[in-house]
Amino acid sequence: MRSLVVETRAQATVEMVVVAPVLIVLALIVYNVMMFASATARFDRVAPDVVIAHAVSPAGSGGLGVAGQVAEQLERAMEGYEVEVEVTCDADDASGGSMLTLVGAPRTYRCTMRYAPWPSGLSIAGVNLGAPAHLEHVRSVVVDPWRPGVVL
C-alpha cells in the first residue's frame, strides 16, 4: 500500500494573501474610530470651557465676532488632531425680539467638529482609495450674557 504525498506548503501563503487586505482595512477602521472617539472626548471637555471664557459678557457687539474667537481657541486646543472646527451663535427669542427689551436673551453657541478619516486623499493608479465622508460631532453650549460664568 502506497501513501499519496500531497503538497500543502503553499496553502498558508494563499490564505495570507486573501486575509491580509481584509485585516489592513479593519485596522484602518479601528484606527479612525479610536482617533474620532479621542477627539470627541477632548472636544466635549474643552468646548464649554472655551465658550465660557470667551463668549460670556463679550466685549463689543454681542456674539458676532465672538464666534470667530471661540473657533480659533478651539482649533488651538485641538492641535493634536486633524479636525476642522466651526462655531455659530444663535440668540434665543425668549425675550420677545423687541428693540426696547432690557433683558438679554441667552445665546446658544453650536460648536461643530469635523474629522476626516485617514487616508482621505490616497490615490493609486487613478483609483481613489480614501474615505468619502467626514465624521461630525456637535456640542451646544447655552450661556447667559448677564451672568458671567453661568451655563444654562
Contacts in CASP RR format, 6 or more apart in sequence:
PFRMAT RR
TARGET T0000
AUTHOR 0000-0000-0000
METHOD contacts of the structure
MODEL  1
MRSLVVETRAQATVEMVVVAPVLIVLALIVYNVMMFASATARFDRVAPDV
VIAHAVSPAGSGGLGVAGQVAEQLERAMEGYEVEVEVTCDADDASGGSML
TLVGAPRTYRCTMRYAPWPSGLSIAGVNLGAPAHLEHVRSVVVDPWRPGV
VL
28 118 0 8 1.000
28 119 0 8 1.000
31 118 0 8 1.000
32 117 0 8 1.000
32 118 0 8 1.000
32 131 0 8 1.000
32 135 0 8 1.000
35 81 0 8 1.000
35 115 0 8 1.000
35 118 0 8 1.000
36 115 0 8 1.000
36 117 0 8 1.000
36 135 0 8 1.000
36 137 0 8 1.000
38 81 0 8 1.000
39 78 0 8 1.000
39 81 0 8 1.000
39 83 0 8 1.000
39 113 0 8 1.000
39 115 0 8 1.000
39 137 0 8 1.000
40 113 0 8 1.000
40 137 0 8 1.000
42 77 0 8 1.000
42 78 0 8 1.000
42 81 0 8 1.000
43 74 0 8 1.000
43 78 0 8 1.000
43 83 0 8 1.000
43 111 0 8 1.000
43 113 0 8 1.000
43 137 0 8 1.000
43 139 0 8 1.000
44 137 0 8 1.000
44 139 0 8 1.000
46 74 0 8 1.000
46 77 0 8 1.000
46 78 0 8 1.000
47 74 0 8 1.000
47 111 0 8 1.000
47 139 0 8 1.000
47 141 0 8 1.000
48 139 0 8 1.000
48 141 0 8 1.000
48 151 0 8 1.000
50 70 0 8 1.000
50 73 0 8 1.000
50 74 0 8 1.000
50 77 0 8 1.000
51 70 0 8 1.000
51 109 0 8 1.000
51 111 0 8 1.000
51 141 0 8 1.000
51 143 0 8 1.000
51 151 0 8 1.000
52 141 0 8 1.000
52 143 0 8 1.000
52 149 0 8 1.000
52 151 0 8 1.000
53 73 0 8 1.000
54 66 0 8 1.000
54 69 0 8 1.000
54 70 0 8 1.000
54 73 0 8 1.000
55 63 0 8 1.000
55 66 0 8 1.000
55 70 0 8 1.000
55 89 0 8 1.000
55 107 0 8 1.000
55 109 0 8 1.000
55 141 0 8 1.000
55 143 0 8 1.000
56 143 0 8 1.000
56 144 0 8 1.000
56 145 0 8 1.000
56 147 0 8 1.000
56 148 0 8 1.000
56 149 0 8 1.000
56 150 0 8 1.000
57 145 0 8 1.000
57 148 0 8 1.000
58 65 0 8 1.000
58 66 0 8 1.000
58 145 0 8 1.000
62 145 0 8 1.000
63 89 0 8 1.000
63 91 0 8 1.000
63 107 0 8 1.000
64 89 0 8 1.000
66 89 0 8 1.000
67 87 0 8 1.000
67 88 0 8 1.000
67 89 0 8 1.000
67 109 0 8 1.000
68 87 0 8 1.000
70 87 0 8 1.000
70 109 0 8 1.000
70 111 0 8 1.000
71 85 0 8 1.000
71 86 0 8 1.000
71 87 0 8 1.000
71 111 0 8 1.000
74 85 0 8 1.000
74 87 0 8 1.000
74 111 0 8 1.000
74 113 0 8 1.000
75 85 0 8 1.000
78 85 0 8 1.000
78 113 0 8 1.000
81 115 0 8 1.000
82 115 0 8 1.000
82 116 0 8 1.000
82 118 0 8 1.000
83 113 0 8 1.000
83 114 0 8 1.000
83 115 0 8 1.000
84 113 0 8 1.000
84 114 0 8 1.000
84 116 0 8 1.000
85 111 0 8 1.000
85 112 0 8 1.000
85 113 0 8 1.000
85 114 0 8 1.000
86 111 0 8 1.000
86 112 0 8 1.000
86 114 0 8 1.000
87 109 0 8 1.000
87 110 0 8 1.000
87 111 0 8 1.000
87 112 0 8 1.000
88 109 0 8 1.000
88 110 0 8 1.000
88 112 0 8 1.000
89 107 0 8 1.000
89 108 0 8 1.000
89 109 0 8 1.000
89 110 0 8 1.000
90 107 0 8 1.000
90 108 0 8 1.000
90 110 0 8 1.000
91 105 0 8 1.000
91 106 0 8 1.000
91 107 0 8 1.000
91 108 0 8 1.000
92 105 0 8 1.000
92 106 0 8 1.000
92 107 0 8 1.000
92 108 0 8 1.000
92 142 0 8 1.000
93 105 0 8 1.000
94 105 0 8 1.000
94 106 0 8 1.000
95 101 0 8 1.000
95 103 0 8 1.000
95 104 0 8 1.000
95 105 0 8 1.000
97 105 0 8 1.000
103 146 0 8 1.000
104 145 0 8 1.000
104 146 0 8 1.000
106 142 0 8 1.000
106 143 0 8 1.000
106 144 0 8 1.000
106 145 0 8 1.000
106 152 0 8 1.000
107 142 0 8 1.000
107 143 0 8 1.000
107 145 0 8 1.000
108 140 0 8 1.000
108 141 0 8 1.000
108 142 0 8 1.000
109 140 0 8 1.000
109 141 0 8 1.000
109 142 0 8 1.000
109 143 0 8 1.000
110 138 0 8 1.000
110 139 0 8 1.000
110 140 0 8 1.000
111 138 0 8 1.000
111 139 0 8 1.000
111 140 0 8 1.000
111 141 0 8 1.000
112 136 0 8 1.000
112 137 0 8 1.000
112 138 0 8 1.000
113 136 0 8 1.000
113 137 0 8 1.000
113 138 0 8 1.000
113 139 0 8 1.000
114 134 0 8 1.000
114 135 0 8 1.000
114 136 0 8 1.000
115 134 0 8 1.000
115 135 0 8 1.000
115 136 0 8 1.000
115 137 0 8 1.000
116 131 0 8 1.000
116 134 0 8 1.000
116 135 0 8 1.000
117 130 0 8 1.000
117 131 0 8 1.000
117 133 0 8 1.000
117 134 0 8 1.000
117 135 0 8 1.000
118 131 0 8 1.000
119 129 0 8 1.000
119 130 0 8 1.000
119 131 0 8 1.000
120 130 0 8 1.000
120 131 0 8 1.000
121 128 0 8 1.000
121 129 0 8 1.000
121 130 0 8 1.000
122 128 0 8 1.000
122 129 0 8 1.000
122 130 0 8 1.000
123 129 0 8 1.000
123 130 0 8 1.000
141 151 0 8 1.000
142 151 0 8 1.000
142 152 0 8 1.000
143 149 0 8 1.000
143 150 0 8 1.000
143 151 0 8 1.000
143 152 0 8 1.000
144 150 0 8 1.000
144 152 0 8 1.000
END
